[in-house]
Structures are given as structure tokens and as C-alpha cells.
């Protein structure tokens, strides 16, 4: 488990430019529990 933790920390330090921490609300929080982690990749708007 420590190996995976180290790999995740390394990737975060190298790749993440900005982090946003926000509340998820009671409905989602009830279903996923206190250990939830979400990764969202935000890009430029599409021109199509």
C-alpha cells in the first residue's frame, strides 16, 4: 500500500497545477462515505 501512496504523491507533485477543495453535499456524501476522492480533468472549451 505504501508503494501506491508514494506513486500517487509523485504524480500529484508532477502533474497537478491547481487543486480545488469543495463540499459534495449530503446526498453524495451519504453514498460514498468520508474517504471519497474525486479526480476531475478540466480542459479548454470545445469549439464544435
N, CA, C and O atoms as CSV, one atom per row, in Angstrom:
chain,resi,resn,atom,element,x,y,z
A,1,UNK,N,N,0.823,-1.196,0.000
A,1,UNK,CA,C,0.000,0.000,0.000
A,1,UNK,C,C,0.869,1.262,0.000
A,1,UNK,O,O,0.508,2.264,-0.618
A,2,UNK,N,N,2.001,1.215,0.685
A,2,UNK,CA,C,2.887,2.374,0.727
A,2,UNK,C,C,3.432,2.698,-0.660
A,2,UNK,O,O,3.634,3.865,-0.993
A,3,UNK,N,N,3.671,1.668,-1.467
A,3,UNK,CA,C,4.155,1.884,-2.833
A,3,UNK,C,C,3.167,2.741,-3.625
A,3,UNK,O,O,3.560,3.692,-4.300
A,4,UNK,N,N,1.892,2.397,-3.536
A,4,UNK,CA,C,0.870,3.140,-4.276
A,4,UNK,C,C,0.746,4.568,-3.758
A,4,UNK,O,O,0.567,5.505,-4.535
A,5,UNK,N,N,0.840,4.724,-2.468
A,5,UNK,CA,C,0.781,6.058,-1.879
A,5,UNK,C,C,1.926,6.930,-2.393
A,5,UNK,O,O,1.721,8.096,-2.730
A,6,UNK,N,N,3.110,6.371,-2.450
A,6,UNK,CA,C,4.267,7.119,-2.949
A,6,UNK,C,C,4.115,7.474,-4.419
A,6,UNK,O,O,4.471,8.576,-4.835
A,7,UNK,N,N,3.589,6.545,-5.205
A,7,UNK,CA,C,3.394,6.804,-6.634
A,7,UNK,C,C,2.361,7.911,-6.851
A,7,UNK,O,O,2.551,8.779,-7.703
A,8,UNK,N,N,1.285,7.883,-6.097
A,8,UNK,CA,C,0.251,8.916,-6.219
A,8,UNK,C,C,0.816,10.269,-5.826
A,8,UNK,O,O,0.580,11.262,-6.514
A,9,UNK,N,N,1.560,10.321,-4.729
A,9,UNK,CA,C,2.160,11.586,-4.304
A,9,UNK,C,C,3.109,12.130,-5.363
A,9,UNK,O,O,3.125,13.335,-5.617
A,10,UNK,N,N,3.894,11.265,-5.979
A,10,UNK,CA,C,4.828,11.699,-7.020
A,10,UNK,C,C,4.074,12.269,-8.216
A,10,UNK,O,O,4.447,13.318,-8.742
A,11,UNK,N,N,3.021,11.589,-8.646
A,11,UNK,CA,C,2.244,12.073,-9.789
A,11,UNK,C,C,1.563,13.401,-9.485
A,11,UNK,O,O,1.522,14.292,-10.333
A,12,UNK,N,N,1.040,13.528,-8.294
A,12,UNK,CA,C,0.377,14.778,-7.924
A,12,UNK,C,C,1.368,15.925,-7.957
A,12,UNK,O,O,1.062,16.991,-8.492
A,13,UNK,N,N,2.532,15.729,-7.402
A,13,UNK,CA,C,3.534,16.790,-7.388
A,13,UNK,C,C,3.979,17.173,-8.792
A,13,UNK,O,O,4.283,18.339,-9.044
A,14,UNK,N,N,4.022,16.217,-9.706
A,14,UNK,CA,C,4.486,16.481,-11.065
A,14,UNK,C,C,3.404,17.048,-11.975
A,14,UNK,O,O,3.695,17.896,-12.819
A,15,UNK,N,N,2.168,16.599,-11.820
A,15,UNK,CA,C,1.138,16.892,-12.806
A,15,UNK,C,C,0.083,17.908,-12.386
A,15,UNK,O,O,-0.456,18.616,-13.237
A,16,UNK,N,N,-0.218,17.993,-11.124
A,16,UNK,CA,C,-1.323,18.854,-10.685
A,16,UNK,C,C,-0.855,20.303,-10.625
A,16,UNK,O,O,0.119,20.631,-9.949
A,17,UNK,N,N,-1.567,21.155,-11.343
A,17,UNK,CA,C,-1.235,22.570,-11.360
A,17,UNK,C,C,-2.097,23.360,-10.386
A,17,UNK,O,O,-1.676,24.405,-9.891
A,18,UNK,N,N,-3.286,22.873,-10.112
A,18,UNK,CA,C,-4.204,23.578,-9.230
A,18,UNK,C,C,-5.117,22.556,-8.570
A,18,UNK,O,O,-5.471,21.550,-9.185
A,19,UNK,N,N,-5.495,22.801,-7.344
A,19,UNK,CA,C,-6.405,21.909,-6.634
A,19,UNK,C,C,-7.573,22.725,-6.098
A,19,UNK,O,O,-7.396,23.832,-5.590
A,20,UNK,N,N,-8.758,22.163,-6.217
A,20,UNK,CA,C,-9.966,22.801,-5.705
A,20,UNK,C,C,-10.585,21.848,-4.693
A,20,UNK,O,O,-10.842,20.683,-4.998
A,21,UNK,N,N,-10.816,22.343,-3.511
A,21,UNK,CA,C,-11.457,21.537,-2.471
A,21,UNK,C,C,-12.831,22.132,-2.232
A,21,UNK,O,O,-12.957,23.326,-1.960
A,22,UNK,N,N,-13.871,21.297,-2.332
A,22,UNK,CA,C,-15.231,21.798,-2.136
A,22,UNK,C,C,-16.098,20.721,-1.498
A,22,UNK,O,O,-15.767,19.536,-1.516
A,23,UNK,N,N,-17.188,21.155,-0.948
A,23,UNK,CA,C,-18.140,20.238,-0.342
A,23,UNK,C,C,-18.898,19.463,-1.403
A,23,UNK,O,O,-19.086,19.949,-2.518
A,24,UNK,N,N,-19.331,18.270,-1.062
A,24,UNK,CA,C,-20.045,17.440,-2.035
A,24,UNK,C,C,-21.525,17.300,-1.715
A,24,UNK,O,O,-22.285,16.773,-2.527
A,25,UNK,N,N,-21.944,17.761,-0.545
A,25,UNK,CA,C,-23.345,17.709,-0.176
A,25,UNK,C,C,-23.725,16.401,0.501
A,25,UNK,O,O,-22.994,15.414,0.417
A,26,UNK,N,N,-24.868,16.399,1.170
A,26,UNK,CA,C,-25.268,15.240,1.960
A,26,UNK,C,C,-25.659,14.002,1.145
A,26,UNK,O,O,-25.445,12.880,1.604
A,27,UNK,N,N,-26.218,14.180,-0.036
A,27,UNK,CA,C,-26.666,13.020,-0.816
A,27,UNK,C,C,-25.478,12.206,-1.305
A,27,UNK,O,O,-25.434,10.994,-1.095
A,28,UNK,N,N,-24.527,12.846,-1.945
A,28,UNK,CA,C,-23.341,12.134,-2.425
A,28,UNK,C,C,-22.519,11.648,-1.238
A,28,UNK,O,O,-22.027,10.520,-1.248
A,29,UNK,N,N,-22.365,12.484,-0.221
A,29,UNK,CA,C,-21.598,12.098,0.961
A,29,UNK,C,C,-22.144,10.861,1.646
A,29,UNK,O,O,-21.374,10.039,2.143
A,30,UNK,N,N,-23.445,10.718,1.680
A,30,UNK,CA,C,-24.067,9.541,2.284
A,30,UNK,C,C,-23.758,8.280,1.492
A,30,UNK,O,O,-23.576,7.212,2.077
A,31,UNK,N,N,-23.699,8.388,0.188
A,31,UNK,CA,C,-23.486,7.212,-0.654
A,31,UNK,C,C,-22.026,6.780,-0.752
A,31,UNK,O,O,-21.744,5.592,-0.910
A,32,UNK,N,N,-21.104,7.719,-0.661
A,32,UNK,CA,C,-19.697,7.360,-0.859
A,32,UNK,C,C,-18.900,7.278,0.429
A,32,UNK,O,O,-17.914,6.544,0.485
A,33,UNK,N,N,-19.284,7.992,1.447
A,33,UNK,CA,C,-18.580,7.935,2.725
A,33,UNK,C,C,-17.466,8.954,2.834
A,33,UNK,O,O,-17.216,9.717,1.901
A,34,UNK,N,N,-16.791,8.967,3.989
A,34,UNK,CA,C,-15.822,10.014,4.289
A,34,UNK,C,C,-14.487,9.900,3.555
A,34,UNK,O,O,-13.712,10.856,3.579
A,35,UNK,N,N,-14.188,8.795,2.916
A,35,UNK,CA,C,-12.898,8.632,2.255
A,35,UNK,C,C,-12.912,8.937,0.772
A,35,UNK,O,O,-11.986,8.548,0.060
A,36,UNK,N,N,-13.941,9.626,0.284
A,36,UNK,CA,C,-14.079,9.859,-1.151
A,36,UNK,C,C,-12.992,10.788,-1.685
A,36,UNK,O,O,-12.639,11.785,-1.054
A,37,UNK,N,N,-12.480,10.444,-2.842
A,37,UNK,CA,C,-11.540,11.284,-3.571
A,37,UNK,C,C,-12.000,11.317,-5.020
A,37,UNK,O,O,-12.196,10.270,-5.637
A,38,UNK,N,N,-12.171,12.501,-5.559
A,38,UNK,CA,C,-12.603,12.634,-6.950
A,38,UNK,C,C,-11.516,13.344,-7.738
A,38,UNK,O,O,-10.933,14.321,-7.268
A,39,UNK,N,N,-11.251,12.857,-8.919
A,39,UNK,CA,C,-10.307,13.498,-9.829
A,39,UNK,C,C,-11.081,13.986,-11.041
A,39,UNK,O,O,-11.801,13.221,-11.682
A,40,UNK,N,N,-10.928,15.253,-11.343
A,40,UNK,CA,C,-11.620,15.847,-12.478
A,40,UNK,C,C,-10.576,16.549,-13.321
A,40,UNK,O,O,-9.759,17.313,-12.807
A,41,UNK,N,N,-10.605,16.291,-14.595
A,41,UNK,CA,C,-9.694,16.940,-15.515
A,41,UNK,C,C,-10.452,18.014,-16.267
A,41,UNK,O,O,-11.426,17.726,-16.962
A,42,UNK,N,N,-10.010,19.245,-16.127
A,42,UNK,CA,C,-10.684,20.362,-16.772
A,42,UNK,C,C,-9.834,20.849,-17.943
A,42,UNK,O,O,-8.630,21.069,-17.805
A,43,UNK,N,N,-10.471,21.009,-19.077
A,43,UNK,CA,C,-9.755,21.458,-20.255
A,43,UNK,C,C,-10.389,22.693,-20.841
A,43,UNK,O,O,-11.310,23.269,-20.262
A,44,UNK,N,N,-9.894,23.095,-21.988
A,44,UNK,CA,C,-10.439,24.255,-22.685
A,44,UNK,C,C,-11.776,23.879,-23.310
A,44,UNK,O,O,-12.041,22.710,-23.593
A,45,UNK,N,N,-12.606,24.883,-23.517
A,45,UNK,CA,C,-13.909,24.664,-24.124
A,45,UNK,C,C,-13.782,24.122,-25.547
A,45,UNK,O,O,-12.814,24.412,-26.250
A,46,UNK,N,N,-14.750,23.352,-25.950
A,46,UNK,CA,C,-14.737,22.792,-27.308
A,46,UNK,C,C,-15.306,23.808,-28.288
A,46,UNK,O,O,-16.210,24.572,-27.948
A,47,UNK,N,N,-14.787,23.812,-29.469
A,47,UNK,CA,C,-15.229,24.777,-30.475
A,47,UNK,C,C,-16.218,24.175,-31.466
A,47,UNK,O,O,-16.590,24.841,-32.432
A,48,UNK,N,N,-16.637,22.981,-31.261
A,48,UNK,CA,C,-17.566,22.321,-32.205
A,48,UNK,C,C,-18.982,22.713,-31.922
A,48,UNK,O,O,-19.897,22.260,-32.609
